[in-house]
Structures are given as C-alpha cells and as structure tokens.
Amino acid sequence: MGDREKIEERLVTLETRLAFQDETIETLNSVVKDQWAEIDRLQRMLSRFDGRLAEIEDNIEIAPPQKPPHY
C-alpha cells in the first residue's frame, strides 16, 4: 500500500469518526435540553408544593401536648 492510499485510508477513518462524534454530540445535546426542561418543570412543581405547605402550616392549630392515657 502506497503513501497515498495510507493517507486516504486515514482520512476516511477520521471522517467516519467525526461523523459519529457529530451524531453523538447532537444526541447528547438533545438529552441535555430535555433534562433541563424536566428540571424546570420539577422546580416549578416544588415551588407550588412549597407554597401549599406554607399555607397549610399557617392554618394548623397546634394542640397542647396531652398526657398519655396511662397517667
């Protein structure tokens, strides 16, 4: 195999690897985008639950401690 063929083979190998890397990067980018959307959704949900919990805590009447029945 001559130098030209070796160079051409290396070039094809590099181009193939680059194509796979581009595809992998696009896939990872899509996954990261989806994960950020899910994180945003969960943060909004947590914020709503936190607000609801604060309302419940504000409306709870705390009863004085009672002695157990065996006293």
KOLTIMAR-983029 format. One record per residue: x, y, z of N, C-alpha, C, O, CB in turn. Coordinates in nm, 3 decimals, m for minus. Glycine has a CB too. Example, Ala and Ser with C-alpha at 12.3 -4.5 7.8 and 13.67 -1.06 7.14 Angstrom:
% KOLTIMAR-983029
<pt n_c1="1.319" n_c2="m0.569" n_c3="0.780" ca_c1="1.230" ca_c2="m0.450" ca_c3="0.780" c_c1="1.320" c_c2="m0.330" c_c3="0.780" o_c1="1.424" o_c2="m0.332" o_c3="0.846" cb_c1="1.131" cb_c2="m0.447" cb_c3="0.905"/>
<pt n_c1="1.285" n_c2="m0.225" n_c3="0.708" ca_c1="1.367" ca_c2="m0.106" ca_c3="0.714" c_c1="1.290" c_c2="0.003" c_c3="0.787" o_c1="1.341" o_c2="0.114" o_c3="0.804" cb_c1="1.408" cb_c2="m0.060" cb_c3="0.572"/>
% end
This chain:
% KOLTIMAR-983029
<pt n_c1="0.086" n_c2="m0.117" n_c3="0.000" ca_c1="0.000" ca_c2="0.000" ca_c3="0.000" c_c1="0.090" c_c2="0.123" c_c3="0.000" o_c1="0.181" o_c2="0.135" o_c3="0.082" cb_c1="m0.097" cb_c2="0.000" cb_c3="0.122"/>
<pt n_c1="0.063" n_c2="0.214" n_c3="m0.093" ca_c1="0.145" ca_c2="0.333" ca_c3="m0.105" c_c1="0.106" c_c2="0.439" c_c3="m0.003" o_c1="0.006" o_c2="0.429" o_c3="0.067" cb_c1="0.134" cb_c2="0.389" cb_c3="m0.245"/>
<pt n_c1="0.190" n_c2="0.542" n_c3="0.001" ca_c1="0.164" ca_c2="0.652" ca_c3="0.094" c_c1="0.030" c_c2="0.718" c_c3="0.068" o_c1="m0.042" o_c2="0.755" o_c3="0.161" cb_c1="0.275" cb_c2="0.756" cb_c3="0.085"/>
<pt n_c1="m0.003" n_c2="0.732" n_c3="m0.059" ca_c1="m0.130" ca_c2="0.797" ca_c3="m0.094" c_c1="m0.249" c_c2="0.717" c_c3="m0.040" o_c1="m0.344" o_c2="0.774" o_c3="0.013" cb_c1="m0.142" cb_c2="0.812" cb_c3="m0.248"/>
<pt n_c1="m0.244" n_c2="0.584" n_c3="m0.054" ca_c1="m0.352" ca_c2="0.500" ca_c3="m0.006" c_c1="m0.362" c_c2="0.505" c_c3="0.147" o_c1="m0.471" o_c2="0.506" o_c3="0.203" cb_c1="m0.332" cb_c2="0.356" cb_c3="m0.053"/>
<pt n_c1="m0.246" n_c2="0.508" n_c3="0.214" ca_c1="m0.245" ca_c2="0.516" ca_c3="0.360" c_c1="m0.309" c_c2="0.647" c_c3="0.407" o_c1="m0.389" o_c2="0.648" o_c3="0.500" cb_c1="m0.101" cb_c2="0.505" cb_c3="0.414"/>
<pt n_c1="m0.271" n_c2="0.755" n_c3="0.341" ca_c1="m0.327" ca_c2="0.886" ca_c3="0.377" c_c1="m0.477" c_c2="0.888" c_c3="0.352" o_c1="m0.554" o_c2="0.938" o_c3="0.434" cb_c1="m0.258" cb_c2="0.999" cb_c3="0.297"/>
<pt n_c1="m0.517" n_c2="0.832" n_c3="0.239" ca_c1="m0.660" ca_c2="0.829" ca_c3="0.206" c_c1="m0.737" c_c2="0.744" c_c3="0.308" o_c1="m0.847" o_c2="0.781" o_c3="0.349" cb_c1="m0.682" cb_c2="0.774" cb_c3="0.063"/>
<pt n_c1="m0.680" n_c2="0.632" n_c3="0.347" ca_c1="m0.744" ca_c2="0.545" ca_c3="0.447" c_c1="m0.757" c_c2="0.616" c_c3="0.581" o_c1="m0.861" o_c2="0.609" o_c3="0.647" cb_c1="m0.664" cb_c2="0.414" cb_c3="0.464"/>
<pt n_c1="m0.651" n_c2="0.685" n_c3="0.620" ca_c1="m0.655" ca_c2="0.761" ca_c3="0.746" c_c1="m0.760" c_c2="0.871" c_c3="0.739" o_c1="m0.833" o_c2="0.895" o_c3="0.836" cb_c1="m0.517" cb_c2="0.822" cb_c3="0.778"/>
<pt n_c1="m0.769" n_c2="0.938" n_c3="0.625" ca_c1="m0.866" ca_c2="1.046" ca_c3="0.607" c_c1="m1.009" c_c2="0.992" c_c3="0.618" o_c1="m1.094" o_c2="1.052" o_c3="0.683" cb_c1="m0.845" cb_c2="1.115" cb_c3="0.472"/>
<pt n_c1="m1.034" n_c2="0.879" n_c3="0.553" ca_c1="m1.167" ca_c2="0.818" ca_c3="0.559" c_c1="m1.200" c_c2="0.778" c_c3="0.703" o_c1="m1.312" o_c2="0.799" o_c3="0.750" cb_c1="m1.175" cb_c2="0.693" cb_c3="0.466"/>
<pt n_c1="m1.102" n_c2="0.722" n_c3="0.773" ca_c1="m1.122" ca_c2="0.683" ca_c3="0.913" c_c1="m1.155" c_c2="0.805" c_c3="0.999" o_c1="m1.248" o_c2="0.801" o_c3="1.080" cb_c1="m0.996" cb_c2="0.613" cb_c3="0.968"/>
<pt n_c1="m1.081" n_c2="0.913" n_c3="0.980" ca_c1="m1.106" ca_c2="1.035" ca_c3="1.057" c_c1="m1.242" c_c2="1.095" c_c3="1.024" o_c1="m1.313" o_c2="1.141" o_c3="1.114" cb_c1="m0.997" cb_c2="1.138" cb_c3="1.030"/>
<pt n_c1="m1.279" n_c2="1.096" n_c3="0.897" ca_c1="m1.410" ca_c2="1.150" ca_c3="0.858" c_c1="m1.523" c_c2="1.066" c_c3="0.917" o_c1="m1.626" o_c2="1.120" o_c3="0.959" cb_c1="m1.422" cb_c2="1.155" cb_c3="0.705"/>
<pt n_c1="m1.505" n_c2="0.935" n_c3="0.920" ca_c1="m1.606" ca_c2="0.846" ca_c3="0.978" c_c1="m1.620" c_c2="0.872" c_c3="1.128" o_c1="m1.731" o_c2="0.882" o_c3="1.180" cb_c1="m1.569" cb_c2="0.698" cb_c3="0.952"/>
<pt n_c1="m1.507" n_c2="0.882" n_c3="1.195" ca_c1="m1.511" ca_c2="0.910" ca_c3="1.339" c_c1="m1.576" c_c2="1.045" c_c3="1.367" o_c1="m1.654" o_c2="1.059" o_c3="1.461" cb_c1="m1.368" cb_c2="0.907" cb_c3="1.399"/>
<pt n_c1="m1.544" n_c2="1.144" n_c3="1.285" ca_c1="m1.603" ca_c2="1.277" ca_c3="1.302" c_c1="m1.754" c_c2="1.272" c_c3="1.284" o_c1="m1.828" o_c2="1.337" o_c3="1.358" cb_c1="m1.541" cb_c2="1.376" cb_c3="1.202"/>
<pt n_c1="m1.800" n_c2="1.196" n_c3="1.186" ca_c1="m1.944" ca_c2="1.184" ca_c3="1.163" c_c1="m2.013" c_c2="1.121" c_c3="1.284" o_c1="m2.119" o_c2="1.168" o_c3="1.326" cb_c1="m1.973" cb_c2="1.101" cb_c3="1.036"/>
<pt n_c1="m1.953" n_c2="1.016" n_c3="1.341" ca_c1="m2.010" ca_c2="0.953" ca_c3="1.460" c_c1="m2.007" c_c2="1.049" c_c3="1.580" o_c1="m2.101" o_c2="1.052" o_c3="1.659" cb_c1="m1.934" cb_c2="0.824" cb_c3="1.494"/>
<pt n_c1="m1.900" n_c2="1.125" n_c3="1.592" ca_c1="m1.891" ca_c2="1.221" ca_c3="1.702" c_c1="m1.996" c_c2="1.331" c_c3="1.688" o_c1="m2.057" o_c2="1.372" o_c3="1.786" cb_c1="m1.750" cb_c2="1.283" cb_c3="1.708"/>
<pt n_c1="m2.017" n_c2="1.378" n_c3="1.566" ca_c1="m2.122" ca_c2="1.478" ca_c3="1.543" c_c1="m2.259" c_c2="1.424" c_c3="1.584" o_c1="m2.338" o_c2="1.494" o_c3="1.648" cb_c1="m2.124" cb_c2="1.521" cb_c3="1.395"/>
<pt n_c1="m2.285" n_c2="1.300" n_c3="1.546" ca_c1="m2.414" ca_c2="1.238" ca_c3="1.581" c_c1="m2.427" c_c2="1.225" c_c3="1.733" o_c1="m2.534" o_c2="1.250" o_c3="1.789" cb_c1="m2.428" cb_c2="1.100" cb_c3="1.514"/>
<pt n_c1="m2.319" n_c2="1.185" n_c3="1.798" ca_c1="m2.320" ca_c2="1.170" ca_c3="1.944" c_c1="m2.343" c_c2="1.304" c_c3="2.012" o_c1="m2.420" o_c2="1.313" o_c3="2.107" cb_c1="m2.188" cb_c2="1.108" cb_c3="1.993"/>
<pt n_c1="m2.278" n_c2="1.407" n_c3="1.963" ca_c1="m2.295" ca_c2="1.541" ca_c3="2.021" c_c1="m2.439" c_c2="1.588" c_c3="2.005" o_c1="m2.496" o_c2="1.644" o_c3="2.099" cb_c1="m2.199" cb_c2="1.641" cb_c3="1.954"/>
<pt n_c1="m2.498" n_c2="1.566" n_c3="1.890" ca_c1="m2.638" ca_c2="1.605" ca_c3="1.868" c_c1="m2.731" c_c2="1.529" c_c3="1.963" o_c1="m2.825" o_c2="1.586" o_c3="2.018" cb_c1="m2.679" cb_c2="1.579" cb_c3="1.722"/>
<pt n_c1="m2.705" n_c2="1.400" n_c3="1.980" ca_c1="m2.787" ca_c2="1.319" ca_c3="2.071" c_c1="m2.773" c_c2="1.370" c_c3="2.214" o_c1="m2.872" o_c2="1.386" o_c3="2.285" cb_c1="m2.746" cb_c2="1.171" cb_c3="2.064"/>
<pt n_c1="m2.650" n_c2="1.394" n_c3="2.257" ca_c1="m2.626" ca_c2="1.444" ca_c3="2.392" c_c1="m2.690" c_c2="1.581" c_c3="2.412" o_c1="m2.746" o_c2="1.608" o_c3="2.518" cb_c1="m2.477" cb_c2="1.451" cb_c3="2.422"/>
<pt n_c1="m2.682" n_c2="1.666" n_c3="2.312" ca_c1="m2.743" ca_c2="1.798" ca_c3="2.320" c_c1="m2.894" c_c2="1.786" c_c3="2.339" o_c1="m2.953" o_c2="1.859" o_c3="2.419" cb_c1="m2.712" cb_c2="1.880" cb_c3="2.194"/>
<pt n_c1="m2.955" n_c2="1.695" n_c3="2.268" ca_c1="m3.098" ca_c2="1.673" ca_c3="2.280" c_c1="m3.134" c_c2="1.622" c_c3="2.420" o_c1="m3.233" o_c2="1.666" o_c3="2.479" cb_c1="m3.146" cb_c2="1.573" cb_c3="2.175"/>
<pt n_c1="m3.053" n_c2="1.532" n_c3="2.472" ca_c1="m3.078" ca_c2="1.478" ca_c3="2.607" c_c1="m3.064" c_c2="1.589" c_c3="2.711" o_c1="m3.148" o_c2="1.600" o_c3="2.801" cb_c1="m2.980" cb_c2="1.363" cb_c3="2.638"/>
<pt n_c1="m2.961" n_c2="1.670" n_c3="2.699" ca_c1="m2.940" ca_c2="1.780" ca_c3="2.795" c_c1="m3.057" c_c2="1.879" c_c3="2.788" o_c1="m3.105" o_c2="1.925" o_c3="2.891" cb_c1="m2.806" cb_c2="1.854" cb_c3="2.766"/>
<pt n_c1="m3.101" n_c2="1.910" n_c3="2.668" ca_c1="m3.215" ca_c2="2.001" ca_c3="2.651" c_c1="m3.339" c_c2="1.944" c_c3="2.719" o_c1="m3.410" o_c2="2.016" o_c3="2.790" cb_c1="m3.243" cb_c2="2.025" cb_c3="2.501"/>
<pt n_c1="m3.366" n_c2="1.815" n_c3="2.699" ca_c1="m3.482" ca_c2="1.751" ca_c3="2.762" c_c1="m3.468" c_c2="1.749" c_c3="2.914" o_c1="m3.566" o_c2="1.771" o_c3="2.986" cb_c1="m3.498" cb_c2="1.608" cb_c3="2.711"/>
<pt n_c1="m3.348" n_c2="1.725" n_c3="2.963" ca_c1="m3.326" ca_c2="1.722" ca_c3="3.108" c_c1="m3.347" c_c2="1.860" c_c3="3.169" o_c1="m3.405" o_c2="1.870" o_c3="3.278" cb_c1="m3.185" cb_c2="1.672" cb_c3="3.139"/>
<pt n_c1="m3.303" n_c2="1.966" n_c3="3.102" ca_c1="m3.325" ca_c2="2.100" ca_c3="3.155" c_c1="m3.473" c_c2="2.133" c_c3="3.158" o_c1="m3.521" o_c2="2.198" o_c3="3.251" cb_c1="m3.249" cb_c2="2.204" cb_c3="3.072"/>
<pt n_c1="m3.546" n_c2="2.089" n_c3="3.057" ca_c1="m3.691" ca_c2="2.112" ca_c3="3.056" c_c1="m3.755" c_c2="2.040" c_c3="3.175" o_c1="m3.844" o_c2="2.095" o_c3="3.240" cb_c1="m3.754" cb_c2="2.063" cb_c3="2.923"/>
<pt n_c1="m3.711" n_c2="1.919" n_c3="3.203" ca_c1="m3.764" ca_c2="1.843" ca_c3="3.317" c_c1="m3.725" c_c2="1.910" c_c3="3.449" o_c1="m3.807" o_c2="1.917" o_c3="3.541" cb_c1="m3.714" cb_c2="1.698" cb_c3="3.314"/>
<pt n_c1="m3.603" n_c2="1.958" n_c3="3.459" ca_c1="m3.559" ca_c2="2.028" ca_c3="3.580" c_c1="m3.644" c_c2="2.152" c_c3="3.602" o_c1="m3.687" o_c2="2.178" o_c3="3.714" cb_c1="m3.409" cb_c2="2.066" cb_c3="3.570"/>
<pt n_c1="m3.669" n_c2="2.229" n_c3="3.497" ca_c1="m3.753" ca_c2="2.348" ca_c3="3.510" c_c1="m3.893" c_c2="2.311" c_c3="3.557" o_c1="m3.950" o_c2="2.378" o_c3="3.643" cb_c1="m3.761" cb_c2="2.423" cb_c3="3.376"/>
<pt n_c1="m3.950" n_c2="2.203" n_c3="3.500" ca_c1="m4.084" ca_c2="2.159" ca_c3="3.538" c_c1="m4.086" c_c2="2.117" c_c3="3.686" o_c1="m4.178" o_c2="2.153" o_c3="3.759" cb_c1="m4.130" cb_c2="2.041" cb_c3="3.449"/>
<pt n_c1="m3.985" n_c2="2.043" n_c3="3.729" ca_c1="m3.979" ca_c2="1.998" ca_c3="3.868" c_c1="m3.958" c_c2="2.115" c_c3="3.964" o_c1="m4.012" o_c2="2.114" o_c3="4.075" cb_c1="m3.868" cb_c2="1.896" cb_c3="3.885"/>
<pt n_c1="m3.881" n_c2="2.215" n_c3="3.923" ca_c1="m3.861" ca_c2="2.332" ca_c3="4.009" c_c1="m3.992" c_c2="2.409" c_c3="4.027" o_c1="m4.022" o_c2="2.456" o_c3="4.137" cb_c1="m3.754" cb_c2="2.424" cb_c3="3.950"/>
<pt n_c1="m4.070" n_c2="2.422" n_c3="3.918" ca_c1="m4.199" ca_c2="2.489" ca_c3="3.930" c_c1="m4.292" c_c2="2.410" c_c3="4.022" o_c1="m4.363" o_c2="2.468" o_c3="4.104" cb_c1="m4.264" cb_c2="2.507" cb_c3="3.791"/>
<pt n_c1="m4.292" n_c2="2.278" n_c3="4.008" ca_c1="m4.376" ca_c2="2.194" ca_c3="4.091" c_c1="m4.335" c_c2="2.206" c_c3="4.238" o_c1="m4.420" o_c2="2.218" o_c3="4.326" cb_c1="m4.367" cb_c2="2.047" cb_c3="4.045"/>
<pt n_c1="m4.206" n_c2="2.203" n_c3="4.264" ca_c1="m4.156" ca_c2="2.215" ca_c3="4.401" c_c1="m4.194" c_c2="2.349" c_c3="4.461" o_c1="m4.230" o_c2="2.357" o_c3="4.578" cb_c1="m4.004" cb_c2="2.197" cb_c3="4.403"/>
<pt n_c1="m4.186" n_c2="2.453" n_c3="4.382" ca_c1="m4.224" ca_c2="2.587" ca_c3="4.429" c_c1="m4.372" c_c2="2.590" c_c3="4.467" o_c1="m4.409" o_c2="2.648" o_c3="4.570" cb_c1="m4.195" cb_c2="2.692" cb_c3="4.320"/>
<pt n_c1="m4.457" n_c2="2.528" n_c3="4.384" ca_c1="m4.601" ca_c2="2.523" ca_c3="4.417" c_c1="m4.624" c_c2="2.445" c_c3="4.546" o_c1="m4.701" o_c2="2.488" o_c3="4.631" cb_c1="m4.680" cb_c2="2.459" cb_c3="4.301"/>
<pt n_c1="m4.557" n_c2="2.330" n_c3="4.560" ca_c1="m4.574" ca_c2="2.249" ca_c3="4.681" c_c1="m4.524" c_c2="2.324" c_c3="4.804" o_c1="m4.583" o_c2="2.314" o_c3="4.911" cb_c1="m4.500" cb_c2="2.116" cb_c3="4.667"/>
<pt n_c1="m4.415" n_c2="2.397" n_c3="4.788" ca_c1="m4.361" ca_c2="2.474" ca_c3="4.900" c_c1="m4.462" c_c2="2.580" c_c3="4.944" o_c1="m4.482" o_c2="2.601" o_c3="5.063" cb_c1="m4.228" cb_c2="2.540" cb_c3="4.861"/>
<pt n_c1="m4.525" n_c2="2.646" n_c3="4.847" ca_c1="m4.627" ca_c2="2.746" ca_c3="4.880" c_c1="m4.747" c_c2="2.683" c_c3="4.947" o_c1="m4.800" o_c2="2.739" o_c3="5.043" cb_c1="m4.671" cb_c2="2.819" cb_c3="4.755"/>
<pt n_c1="m4.791" n_c2="2.568" n_c3="4.898" ca_c1="m4.905" ca_c2="2.500" ca_c3="4.959" c_c1="m4.872" c_c2="2.454" c_c3="5.100" o_c1="m4.956" o_c2="2.464" o_c3="5.190" cb_c1="m4.949" cb_c2="2.380" cb_c3="4.874"/>
<pt n_c1="m4.751" n_c2="2.404" n_c3="5.122" ca_c1="m4.710" ca_c2="2.360" ca_c3="5.255" c_c1="m4.707" c_c2="2.479" c_c3="5.351" o_c1="m4.748" o_c2="2.466" o_c3="5.466" cb_c1="m4.572" cb_c2="2.293" cb_c3="5.249"/>
<pt n_c1="m4.659" n_c2="2.592" n_c3="5.306" ca_c1="m4.656" ca_c2="2.711" ca_c3="5.391" c_c1="m4.797" c_c2="2.752" c_c3="5.430" o_c1="m4.821" o_c2="2.791" o_c3="5.544" cb_c1="m4.584" cb_c2="2.828" cb_c3="5.319"/>
<pt n_c1="m4.893" n_c2="2.744" n_c3="5.336" ca_c1="m5.032" ca_c2="2.776" ca_c3="5.368" c_c1="m5.088" c_c2="2.679" c_c3="5.471" o_c1="m5.155" o_c2="2.721" o_c3="5.565" cb_c1="m5.118" cb_c2="2.772" cb_c3="5.241"/>
<pt n_c1="m5.060" n_c2="2.553" n_c3="5.454" ca_c1="m5.109" ca_c2="2.452" ca_c3="5.549" c_c1="m5.050" c_c2="2.476" c_c3="5.687" o_c1="m5.121" o_c2="2.471" o_c3="5.788" cb_c1="m5.075" cb_c2="2.310" cb_c3="5.501"/>
<pt n_c1="m4.921" n_c2="2.503" n_c3="5.692" ca_c1="m4.855" ca_c2="2.529" ca_c3="5.821" c_c1="m4.914" c_c2="2.652" c_c3="5.889" o_c1="m4.927" o_c2="2.654" o_c3="6.011" cb_c1="m4.704" cb_c2="2.546" cb_c3="5.802"/>
<pt n_c1="m4.948" n_c2="2.754" n_c3="5.811" ca_c1="m5.006" ca_c2="2.875" ca_c3="5.869" c_c1="m5.145" c_c2="2.850" c_c3="5.926" o_c1="m5.186" o_c2="2.918" o_c3="6.020" cb_c1="m5.014" cb_c2="2.985" cb_c3="5.764"/>
<pt n_c1="m5.217" n_c2="2.753" n_c3="5.872" ca_c1="m5.354" ca_c2="2.727" ca_c3="5.914" c_c1="m5.367" c_c2="2.617" c_c3="6.019" o_c1="m5.477" o_c2="2.590" o_c3="6.067" cb_c1="m5.436" cb_c2="2.691" cb_c3="5.796"/>
<pt n_c1="m5.258" n_c2="2.554" n_c3="6.055" ca_c1="m5.264" ca_c2="2.446" ca_c3="6.155" c_c1="m5.266" c_c2="2.507" c_c3="6.294" o_c1="m5.187" o_c2="2.595" o_c3="6.327" cb_c1="m5.143" cb_c2="2.348" cb_c3="6.139"/>
<pt n_c1="m5.360" n_c2="2.457" n_c3="6.375" ca_c1="m5.362" ca_c2="2.496" ca_c3="6.516" c_c1="m5.286" c_c2="2.389" c_c3="6.592" o_c1="m5.315" o_c2="2.270" o_c3="6.582" cb_c1="m5.510" cb_c2="2.512" cb_c3="6.572"/>
<pt n_c1="m5.189" n_c2="2.433" n_c3="6.667" ca_c1="m5.108" ca_c2="2.337" ca_c3="6.741" c_c1="m5.175" c_c2="2.311" c_c3="6.875" o_c1="m5.194" o_c2="2.401" o_c3="6.956" cb_c1="m4.962" cb_c2="2.390" cb_c3="6.761"/>
<pt n_c1="m5.211" n_c2="2.185" n_c3="6.896" ca_c1="m5.276" ca_c2="2.144" ca_c3="7.021" c_c1="m5.169" c_c2="2.126" c_c3="7.128" o_c1="m5.057" o_c2="2.082" o_c3="7.099" cb_c1="m5.359" cb_c2="2.013" cb_c3="7.002"/>
<pt n_c1="m5.204" n_c2="2.158" n_c3="7.252" ca_c1="m5.106" ca_c2="2.138" ca_c3="7.359" c_c1="m5.080" c_c2="1.988" c_c3="7.377" o_c1="m5.169" o_c2="1.906" o_c3="7.351" cb_c1="m5.155" cb_c2="2.201" cb_c3="7.493"/>
<pt n_c1="m4.961" n_c2="1.953" n_c3="7.420" ca_c1="m4.931" ca_c2="1.811" ca_c3="7.438" c_c1="m5.025" c_c2="1.749" c_c3="7.542" o_c1="m5.055" o_c2="1.810" o_c3="7.644" cb_c1="m4.785" cb_c2="1.793" cb_c3="7.481"/>
<pt n_c1="m5.071" n_c2="1.630" n_c3="7.515" ca_c1="m5.160" ca_c2="1.561" ca_c3="7.608" c_c1="m5.083" c_c2="1.450" c_c3="7.678" o_c1="m4.991" o_c2="1.390" o_c3="7.623" cb_c1="m5.284" cb_c2="1.503" cb_c3="7.534"/>
<pt n_c1="m5.124" n_c2="1.426" n_c3="7.803" ca_c1="m5.061" ca_c2="1.318" ca_c3="7.877" c_c1="m5.112" c_c2="1.185" c_c3="7.821" o_c1="m5.229" o_c2="1.175" o_c3="7.784" cb_c1="m5.089" cb_c2="1.329" cb_c3="8.030"/>
<pt n_c1="m5.027" n_c2="1.087" n_c3="7.815" ca_c1="m5.073" ca_c2="0.956" ca_c3="7.769" c_c1="m5.182" c_c2="0.902" c_c3="7.862" o_c1="m5.187" o_c2="0.941" o_c3="7.979" cb_c1="m4.955" cb_c2="0.856" cb_c3="7.763"/>
<pt n_c1="m5.270" n_c2="0.815" n_c3="7.815" ca_c1="m5.383" ca_c2="0.767" ca_c3="7.895" c_c1="m5.344" c_c2="0.691" c_c3="8.021" o_c1="m5.426" o_c2="0.678" o_c3="8.111" cb_c1="m5.470" cb_c2="0.679" cb_c3="7.810"/>
<pt n_c1="m5.224" n_c2="0.640" n_c3="8.031" ca_c1="m5.187" ca_c2="0.563" ca_c3="8.150" c_c1="m5.145" c_c2="0.650" c_c3="8.267" o_c1="m5.110" o_c2="0.596" o_c3="8.372" cb_c1="m5.075" cb_c2="0.467" cb_c3="8.116"/>
<pt n_c1="m5.147" n_c2="0.782" n_c3="8.254" ca_c1="m5.113" ca_c2="0.870" ca_c3="8.367" c_c1="m5.233" c_c2="0.903" c_c3="8.448" o_c1="m5.223" o_c2="0.976" o_c3="8.546" cb_c1="m5.048" cb_c2="0.997" cb_c3="8.319"/>
% end
